[in-house]
Amino acid sequence: MVGLASDLIEKIRQQYDSSPYPRIPVDISPKNQPNLLYIHNLATPYYLRNQKVIDTKEKLILDAGCGTGYKSLVLAEANPGAKIVGVDISDESIKLARQRLEYHGFDNAEFHVLSIENLEKLGYQFDYINCDEALYLFPDIVVALQAMKAVLKPDGIIRANLHSSIQRSHYFRAQQLFRMMGLMDNNPEELETEIVVETMKALKDNIIIKATTWTPDYEGENGKEKILVNHLLQADKGYTIPDIFGALKSTDLEFISMVNWRNWDLIDLFKEPDNLPAFLGMSLPDIFIEERLHLFELIHPVHRLLDFWCGHPKQAQDFVPVSEWSNSNWRIAKVYLFPQLKTSDFQEDLVACINDIRAFPISKYLSPTEELISIDSAAAVCLIPLLEQPQSVTSLLQHWMQFRPIDPVTLMPRDEEQAFKTLQQFLWRLENLGYVMIEL
């Protein structure tokens, strides 16, 4: 069995040496991709687990299976002041990763040709480990998780993902088809991808394997890369939510959250969330998170990746959710604007909307949800002080009262207690949507 695993790993290495992935030009920057930066910022999962804000300066971040280094660049941009370490089994990919980070001026980064199983050879303990689009290629995901856990600091966080066996089932059938045709016996190259194109083009459009796994993009300029990471991907496998929780239990790791957790809301799948069928209405509130997520993937398998955060057990700090805070909690709380919103474009548009008395389209700059979110220009005034530094809720209230001292309906001086409640609701909404972080 060891020999078979070694042969498979060698095939994977050869595939990525001959076709390094991802093929994103070195000069492309993720600075204008706030959603991508948001999920790669250590502050996001750290706040979810602890309801505390973390400074990324001098943190040590590992990109496990870094490929050509684009996600390493994203991690560097999203976590100012952090040191980035990338590892991959492909020598060609590592060369490109080094070039990419150097091109963008990040000198606090290093890259190694190394397998994830051998991470301890680095001699580092990491604050954050990003294992993106790699874990599902391992013969045994428990071995890979154990290797990452061994180099994770006690309060560190791992982000990893697996292909969904339910959502991606058509691609697994396609891989089986092309494996039977001998296209995956060795490292697939130009000839093999051409045979895939010819085969798929020859099929009628309504044939299931074509209708579910093929688009004209596969025949275009970047078609070879797309085919290699879908139809001809060596060692590709699918998993379910119970598989994830089983692997975490085997490695004594604790689930923190799905990375795109807002898009895993089971209740949101129903027409009338407040009027569920009797059986579901009674049972759903009491089921564990694993069951809720598994029900979601069975009912609505839209996520290609089962993307999750985890860490050492019993590391979460005790906290009271913002939705349950008392007025006294609110009065001593501190508010932080999410780092990816601190851009010149955001500030200019915010000021313009306030001056023009029009709604501010905040989701234009960061969209943690699929909703289009706009906020009233009067309320948006509260964000101005946050552009410079975190603020207490009390100071934001004073700022807002200075801007709007008069009640627009009664034309009388605004009641401070009522203004305080309004501000609470506004900040709670922004916190729930991911635009601000609030800590006690």
NURO-651873 format. One line per 2 residues: for each residue x, y, z of C-alpha. Coordinates in pm, 1 decimal. Example, Ala and Ser with C-alpha at 12.3 -4.5 7.8 and 13.67 -1.06 7.14 Angstrom:
BEGIN
1230.0/-450.0/780.0 ~ 1367.0/-106.0/714.0
This chain:
BEGIN
0.0/0.0/0.0 ~ 289.9/236.8/75.7
429.4/175.0/-271.8 ~ 93.2/252.7/-432.7
66.0/578.4/-235.7 ~ 420.3/676.4/-335.9
345.6/606.1/-702.8 ~ 34.2/824.7/-682.3
219.9/1111.5/-515.6 ~ 484.4/1090.9/-788.3
212.5/1116.6/-1054.1 ~ 73.4/1425.5/-880.5
420.2/1581.6/-860.5 ~ 483.1/1514.9/-1229.7
145.2/1663.2/-1326.4 ~ 213.8/1987.4/-1140.5
577.0/2006.2/-1255.5 ~ 463.2/1989.1/-1618.2
154.3/2207.6/-1562.0 ~ 213.1/2431.2/-1257.7
-114.2/2546.8/-1100.4 ~ -270.9/2794.6/-1081.7
-159.8/2956.6/-1406.4 ~ -216.8/3311.1/-1290.7
34.8/3560.8/-1435.0 ~ 296.8/3672.1/-1182.3
201.2/4040.5/-1212.2 ~ -165.7/3986.8/-1119.4
-246.2/4127.0/-773.7 ~ -536.4/4026.1/-544.6
-561.1/4377.3/-396.5 ~ -890.1/4435.8/-576.3
-1042.0/4106.1/-458.2 ~ -1165.8/4196.1/-108.1
-1376.5/3880.7/-71.0 ~ -1071.2/3664.2/-136.8
-864.6/3867.4/109.2 ~ -1146.8/3846.4/366.5
-1144.2/3465.5/388.2 ~ -762.6/3454.1/390.1
-730.6/3704.8/672.1 ~ -649.7/3535.5/1003.4
-871.8/3798.1/1168.3 ~ -1183.9/3636.6/1016.1
-1170.1/3288.7/1176.0 ~ -1003.4/3423.0/1491.2
-1295.0/3660.8/1548.1 ~ -1547.4/3385.6/1473.1
-1392.0/3160.3/1735.8 ~ -1308.8/3416.8/2004.0
-1496.7/3739.8/1925.6 ~ -1161.3/3912.2/1961.1
-957.7/4106.6/1706.9 ~ -606.3/3983.6/1628.8
-312.2/4178.4/1489.3 ~ -143.2/3982.5/1208.9
192.0/4156.7/1249.8 ~ 472.2/3902.1/1306.9
232.9/3608.1/1279.5 ~ 368.2/3297.4/1107.2
147.8/3165.1/827.8 ~ 192.4/2842.7/630.2
56.1/2788.9/280.0 ~ 51.9/2408.3/264.2
41.8/2293.6/-97.7 ~ 108.0/2646.2/-222.3
138.7/2562.7/-593.2 ~ 255.4/2865.2/-790.6
203.9/3091.8/-491.5 ~ -104.2/3295.9/-579.0
-275.1/3208.4/-249.5 ~ 56.4/3278.0/-72.8
38.1/3626.5/-223.0 ~ -323.9/3658.2/-108.5
-219.3/3557.1/243.6 ~ 60.4/3816.1/239.5
-174.3/4092.7/123.2 ~ -450.7/3993.7/367.5
-223.3/3966.2/672.9 ~ 7.3/4270.5/689.6
333.2/4208.5/871.2 ~ 299.8/3829.1/873.3
573.6/3592.3/757.4 ~ 456.7/3355.7/481.8
602.8/3006.4/441.2 ~ 497.2/2800.0/139.5
554.7/2431.1/72.5 ~ 474.1/2214.7/-226.4
601.7/1888.6/-378.1 ~ 640.4/2050.0/-722.5
979.7/2213.1/-776.8 ~ 852.1/2409.5/-1079.1
559.5/2546.4/-878.5 ~ 788.5/2656.2/-595.2
1011.1/2846.2/-840.4 ~ 708.1/3041.1/-964.4
587.4/3104.2/-608.3 ~ 920.9/3261.9/-514.8
912.8/3479.9/-825.6 ~ 555.7/3590.2/-750.7
619.0/3708.3/-394.1 ~ 944.9/3878.5/-492.6
771.6/4056.8/-781.0 ~ 511.5/4202.9/-543.9
773.2/4314.1/-293.6 ~ 715.4/4063.8/-14.9
1057.5/3976.5/120.1 ~ 926.1/3816.7/440.3
841.4/3490.6/266.0 ~ 1014.4/3161.4/203.3
929.8/2853.2/-1.3 ~ 1035.8/2490.4/24.0
997.5/2180.2/-190.7 ~ 847.3/1965.3/82.2
552.7/1734.5/136.4 ~ 293.1/1815.9/398.6
377.1/1493.2/582.3 ~ 725.6/1635.8/648.2
626.5/1979.5/780.9 ~ 807.6/1924.4/1111.0
1138.1/1948.0/919.2 ~ 1073.2/2323.1/886.1
1120.4/2372.9/1260.2 ~ 832.6/2622.5/1280.1
510.9/2648.6/1478.5 ~ 241.4/2834.5/1285.1
-35.2/3075.8/1384.5 ~ -234.6/2993.2/1072.6
-217.8/2715.3/815.4 ~ -386.0/2748.1/477.9
-428.8/2416.8/292.9 ~ -635.6/2514.7/-8.3
-727.7/2271.6/-289.0 ~ -475.6/2012.1/-167.5
-615.2/1799.7/115.5 ~ -844.0/1594.1/-111.8
-539.1/1470.0/-308.5 ~ -399.1/1281.0/-8.7
-443.9/904.5/13.2 ~ -535.1/956.6/380.0
-659.4/1301.1/487.6 ~ -609.7/1210.9/855.4
-234.2/1180.6/797.8 ~ -223.7/1527.5/639.9
-432.9/1685.1/917.1 ~ -210.0/1524.4/1181.1
99.4/1666.0/1008.5 ~ -50.1/2016.6/1009.3
-169.9/1985.5/1368.8 ~ 185.1/1891.6/1475.3
316.5/2232.9/1359.6 ~ 17.6/2441.2/1474.2
48.8/2669.7/1776.2 ~ -194.1/2595.9/2061.5
-429.0/2880.0/1958.8 ~ -354.2/2845.0/1585.7
-612.1/2785.7/1314.9 ~ -613.1/2556.5/1010.4
-812.7/2630.4/696.5 ~ -858.7/2327.2/470.3
-1108.1/2200.0/217.3 ~ -1223.5/1883.4/45.0
-1409.8/1818.7/-276.0 ~ -1776.6/1740.2/-222.2
-1858.6/1384.4/-330.4 ~ -2222.1/1490.3/-384.0
-2177.1/1815.5/-574.8 ~ -1883.0/1689.1/-781.9
-2013.5/1340.5/-858.4 ~ -2035.1/1404.3/-1235.2
-1664.3/1494.3/-1251.1 ~ -1571.0/1179.3/-1061.7
-1760.4/978.3/-1323.2 ~ -1576.3/1166.7/-1597.3
-1243.4/1084.5/-1431.9 ~ -1344.0/718.4/-1414.3
-1433.7/727.1/-1782.9 ~ -1098.7/874.0/-1887.2
-912.7/643.0/-1650.2 ~ -1075.3/348.3/-1830.0
-955.1/499.9/-2158.0 ~ -597.4/497.5/-2024.2
-561.8/877.0/-2017.5 ~ -453.6/882.3/-1651.5
-207.8/591.3/-1655.7 ~ 76.1/840.4/-1661.0
106.2/1216.1/-1633.5 ~ -169.3/1359.6/-1861.1
-29.9/1605.5/-2113.5 ~ -125.5/1760.9/-2448.3
-231.7/1436.3/-2616.0 ~ -454.5/1329.9/-2327.8
-629.1/1667.2/-2303.8 ~ -688.4/1666.2/-2679.8
-853.1/1324.2/-2654.0 ~ -1079.7/1457.0/-2376.8
-1181.8/1751.2/-2595.1 ~ -1248.3/1527.4/-2896.1
-1451.4/1284.6/-2687.3 ~ -1667.4/1548.9/-2522.8
-1725.2/1738.7/-2848.0 ~ -1837.4/1415.0/-3014.8
-2109.8/1355.2/-2754.4 ~ -2459.5/1495.6/-2796.6
-2517.1/1806.4/-2585.5 ~ -2790.2/1642.3/-2375.4
-2574.5/1347.6/-2267.6 ~ -2540.0/1372.5/-1888.8
-2160.3/1357.0/-1865.9 ~ -2131.9/1641.9/-2116.6
-2423.2/1846.3/-1989.4 ~ -2288.9/1841.3/-1632.3
-1910.6/1869.3/-1677.2 ~ -1849.7/2053.7/-2001.4
-1868.4/2412.1/-2123.2 ~ -1711.2/2587.9/-2424.2
-1440.2/2718.0/-2186.8 ~ -1275.6/2376.9/-2192.1
-1209.1/2421.1/-2562.3 ~ -1058.6/2769.7/-2523.8
-716.8/2911.8/-2444.0 ~ -716.0/2793.3/-2081.5
-894.7/2470.0/-2156.8 ~ -598.6/2242.2/-2087.1
-557.5/2373.6/-1732.1 ~ -930.0/2334.1/-1661.0
-932.1/1977.4/-1794.6 ~ -626.3/1879.4/-1590.2
-781.7/2000.7/-1262.9 ~ -1121.5/1848.1/-1335.7
-1146.1/1563.0/-1584.9 ~ -786.9/1438.1/-1551.5
-697.7/1531.0/-1194.1 ~ -483.8/1258.4/-1042.3
-590.3/1134.6/-695.9 ~ -906.0/1346.2/-686.5
-1161.0/1221.3/-434.6 ~ -1488.2/1336.6/-285.3
-1604.3/1367.3/74.7 ~ -1909.9/1456.2/281.7
-1962.1/1659.8/598.0 ~ -1958.8/1341.5/814.6
-1622.2/1254.8/656.8 ~ -1483.4/1591.1/772.6
-1608.5/1552.5/1127.5 ~ -1482.3/1194.7/1136.1
-1133.8/1306.7/1029.3 ~ -1134.0/1588.7/1286.3
-1231.1/1342.9/1558.2 ~ -951.0/1106.7/1452.9
-694.8/1387.7/1475.2 ~ -839.4/1551.1/1788.8
-905.4/1877.1/1604.9 ~ -1205.6/2096.0/1675.5
-1437.0/2232.7/1406.8 ~ -1463.8/2612.8/1411.1
-1679.0/2704.1/1112.2 ~ -1733.5/2661.9/741.7
-1532.1/2928.2/559.3 ~ -1838.4/3056.6/372.6
-2063.2/2986.9/669.8 ~ -2333.7/3234.2/567.9
-2402.5/3022.1/259.5 ~ -2460.2/2709.0/469.9
-2775.7/2830.4/646.7 ~ -3014.5/2534.7/650.3
-3316.9/2741.6/750.5 ~ -3257.7/2973.8/456.5
-3344.6/2686.3/218.5 ~ -3713.1/2704.1/315.0
-3975.1/2935.8/168.7 ~ -4109.0/3030.7/510.9
-3834.5/2990.9/773.8 ~ -4077.6/3088.6/1049.2
-4336.9/2834.7/937.3 ~ -4149.2/2506.8/891.0
-4323.6/2168.9/868.0 ~ -4401.5/2046.0/1221.6
-4136.4/1772.8/1231.2 ~ -3858.2/2003.6/1110.6
-3974.9/2290.2/1329.1 ~ -3939.2/2071.7/1639.5
-3618.5/1889.3/1548.4 ~ -3395.2/2141.3/1371.1
-3329.1/2372.1/1669.1 ~ -3180.2/2083.2/1867.7
-2953.7/1914.4/1613.6 ~ -2574.3/1944.4/1618.9
-2380.3/2156.3/1368.6 ~ -2256.9/1844.3/1186.7
-2613.4/1728.8/1126.6 ~ -2725.7/2073.5/1011.7
-2443.7/2095.2/759.5 ~ -2500.3/1739.0/637.4
-2871.7/1806.3/587.4 ~ -2777.2/2114.9/386.5
-2544.7/1923.4/153.6 ~ -2808.2/1652.1/101.8
-3084.4/1901.1/24.7 ~ -2883.8/2161.0/-166.9
-2535.5/2040.1/-278.0 ~ -2416.4/2361.7/-440.2
-2070.9/2384.5/-282.6 ~ -1786.6/2224.4/-479.1
-1558.1/2267.5/-180.1 ~ -1634.5/2167.4/177.0
-1423.9/2453.5/307.0 ~ -1370.1/2471.0/683.9
-1164.3/2611.1/971.8 ~ -1046.6/2400.1/1264.5
-794.5/2410.1/1548.0 ~ -676.2/2248.0/1866.6
-966.6/2159.7/2098.9 ~ -1079.1/2384.3/2386.3
-897.2/2691.8/2255.7 ~ -1204.0/2909.7/2198.9
-1235.1/3196.8/2445.0 ~ -1564.2/3227.1/2630.1
-1776.5/3515.7/2508.3 ~ -2132.1/3642.0/2500.1
-2264.5/3682.9/2142.6 ~ -2322.4/4043.1/2037.2
-2693.6/3967.1/1994.1 ~ -2714.9/3897.3/2370.3
-2523.5/4200.2/2499.6 ~ -2665.7/4425.7/2766.6
-2650.4/4804.7/2739.6 ~ -2357.0/4802.7/2980.8
-2171.3/4561.9/2747.2 ~ -2231.6/4792.1/2454.4
-2107.9/5099.6/2636.8 ~ -1762.4/4946.6/2695.3
-1731.4/4771.3/2358.0 ~ -1477.8/4866.6/2091.8
-1556.8/4864.4/1719.5 ~ -1310.2/4777.3/1438.8
-1370.7/4825.6/1068.6 ~ -1278.2/4507.4/886.4
-925.3/4559.6/744.2 ~ -1020.4/4493.0/380.7
-1248.3/4800.0/388.7 ~ -966.9/5039.7/469.8
-901.1/5147.7/111.6 ~ -896.7/5487.2/-56.2
-1183.4/5387.8/-289.1 ~ -1400.4/5287.0/5.7
-1328.3/5611.7/188.5 ~ -1390.2/5833.5/-116.0
-1721.6/5667.7/-199.5 ~ -1832.0/5672.9/164.7
-1765.9/6046.9/194.5 ~ -1934.0/6114.9/-141.0
-2248.1/5923.8/-41.0 ~ -2269.3/6109.7/289.8
-2226.2/6447.4/117.8 ~ -2481.3/6359.4/-152.4
-2726.6/6209.2/101.2 ~ -2753.4/5877.6/-83.6
-2728.7/5517.9/27.5 ~ -2378.3/5377.6/55.3
-2336.5/5043.2/-133.8 ~ -2105.1/4876.6/116.8
-2130.8/4531.8/-47.3 ~ -1958.5/4680.5/-352.3
-1637.5/4675.4/-148.1 ~ -1684.4/4351.1/44.8
-1954.0/4087.1/-3.2 ~ -1936.3/3823.6/271.1
-2294.6/3735.8/171.7 ~ -2461.0/3714.5/-168.5
-2691.8/4003.1/-78.2 ~ -2657.4/4353.8/-214.3
-2614.7/4562.0/100.1 ~ -2655.8/4938.0/119.9
-2665.1/5153.1/431.1 ~ -2833.0/5485.7/493.3
-2600.9/5782.5/449.1 ~ -2685.6/5918.7/794.7
-2589.2/5588.9/958.3 ~ -2279.3/5558.9/737.0
-2136.6/5863.6/915.7 ~ -2047.0/5629.3/1201.9
-1793.0/5455.1/979.3 ~ -1581.8/5766.3/920.8
-1391.4/5755.3/1253.6 ~ -1326.3/5381.6/1205.6
-1119.6/5452.5/894.9 ~ -846.7/5592.4/1119.8
-859.9/5361.4/1419.0 ~ -1092.6/5148.0/1632.7
-1348.5/5341.8/1834.7 ~ -1554.2/5280.9/2145.6
-1928.9/5261.7/2092.3 ~ -1960.0/5564.5/2321.7
-1731.9/5775.2/2101.0 ~ -1922.4/5667.4/1787.9
-2245.7/5770.9/1957.6 ~ -2101.0/6114.2/2037.9
-1980.6/6148.9/1677.2 ~ -2322.6/6058.9/1540.7
-2504.5/6290.9/1784.9 ~ -2286.5/6578.7/1668.0
-2378.1/6502.9/1308.7 ~ -2749.2/6453.1/1374.3
-2838.3/6642.9/1694.4 ~ -3196.4/6705.4/1579.5
-3467.9/6442.8/1541.1 ~ -3583.8/6480.5/1175.3
-3947.4/6404.5/1269.4 ~ -4001.9/6612.4/1583.2
-3730.3/6873.6/1510.0 ~ -3644.3/6846.8/1879.6
-3300.4/6758.7/2019.4 ~ -3240.0/6389.4/1959.5
-3293.6/6162.9/2259.5 ~ -2957.0/6008.8/2343.8
-3100.8/5681.8/2473.0 ~ -3299.4/5628.9/2154.4
-2993.8/5719.2/1944.5 ~ -2792.9/5464.6/2144.0
-3044.0/5189.2/2062.0 ~ -3042.5/5285.9/1694.6
-2662.9/5274.1/1686.7 ~ -2664.4/4933.8/1857.4
-2891.6/4789.2/1589.8 ~ -2683.0/4940.6/1311.2
-2352.4/4807.0/1447.1 ~ -2501.2/4465.3/1524.8
-2622.2/4438.4/1164.3 ~ -2279.4/4535.1/1029.5
-2110.1/4286.0/1264.7 ~ -2346.4/4009.7/1159.2
-2270.7/4084.0/793.4 ~ -1893.5/4087.6/852.3
-1817.6/4455.0/797.4 ~ -1713.0/4537.0/1152.7
-1572.9/4342.6/1448.3 ~ -1684.5/4436.7/1798.1
-1508.5/4319.8/2111.9 ~ -1549.2/4370.8/2484.2
